[in-house]
């Protein structure tokens, strides 16, 4: 499972954030690694230098072998919360989709 991290120019500490994000994705989705070819993560700060609630955004897209990609998005006050929310939503969607496929 390849993990690709993309950030906008407003995200600080990109290298450390990328490593932490990869670790979170691997620990949450690792049990599905045989089915996932790639996970793309897009991190952004919607309001840039302005303050505001829920302005950090994480969008994750998982590519499954032989199937359409599955995406999840979460907005929160911090990047960490946005990542945790998005990976949780993505895990539920993947578990549901792969569960349905195994029932066939």
N, C-alpha and C positions, 0 to 999 in steps of 0.2 A: 504494500500500500504506500503509494507516494503521497506526500503532503506538501502542497504548495501554498505559501503564505504571501499575500499581497496587502500592502498598506498604503494609505494615502499619505500625503506630506505632513499631515497634522498629528500623526502617531509618533510619540516619543519613545526612544529605547527600542528601535525596531528589531535589532538582533536578539536582545534578551526576550522581547515579546514573541518573536518567531519561535525561539526554542521552547518557551513556556507553552505556547499554543500547540506546537507539535506534540509535546508531552501530554497535554490534555486530550488531544485528538486520539493519540495512540492508546492512552489508558481507557478512554471511553469507547472507542470503536475497534480496539484491537481484536476482540472476539469475532469481528466480521471481516477481518483482513483478507481472508480467502476469497471473499466476494467483491471487495472494493479494489479497483485499480488505482484510483486517485481521489484525493480530497483537496479541493481548492477552498482556501479561506481568504475572505476579503474583509479587512478591518478598516473602519473609517470613523472620523470625528465629524459628524454632520455640521456642527456649528463652528468648527475651527477654533479660534481663540475666544469666542464668546462662551459664556457659561449657560447652562441650561440642563434641564433634567432629560434623561433618556436621549442624549445626543451622540452616544457611542454606539456604533452599529457593527455587527458581525454577521456576515452572510457566508454560509458553508454550502458547498455542493459536492456530493459524493457521486462518483462514477462507478456504476456496477457493470460487471462483465455482461455484455449482451442485452443491457436494458437502458432505459432512459435515465439520465441523471436525476438525483433527488436533492432538493435544496431546502435550506432552513435559514431563517433570519431572526435575529433578536436584537432589540435596542435596549440599552440600559444606561445607568449613570456612569459606569466604569467599563473599560475594555474587558477586564476580567469577567465581570458579570455578563457582558454581552457574549463573550466566548462560551462561558458555561451554559448560558441559555440556548445558544444556537446549537452547540454540540448535543445538548440534551434533547432538543427537538429533532435533530437529525437522527440520533440514535433511535428514538421512538418510531420515526418514519421508516428507517431501514429495517428495524425489527419487524414492523408490521408488514412491509413489502416482502421481505424475505420469508416471513412466516406464511404469507399467502402463496408465494411461489412454491414452497415446499409441500403445501397441501394439494397441489395439482397432481 
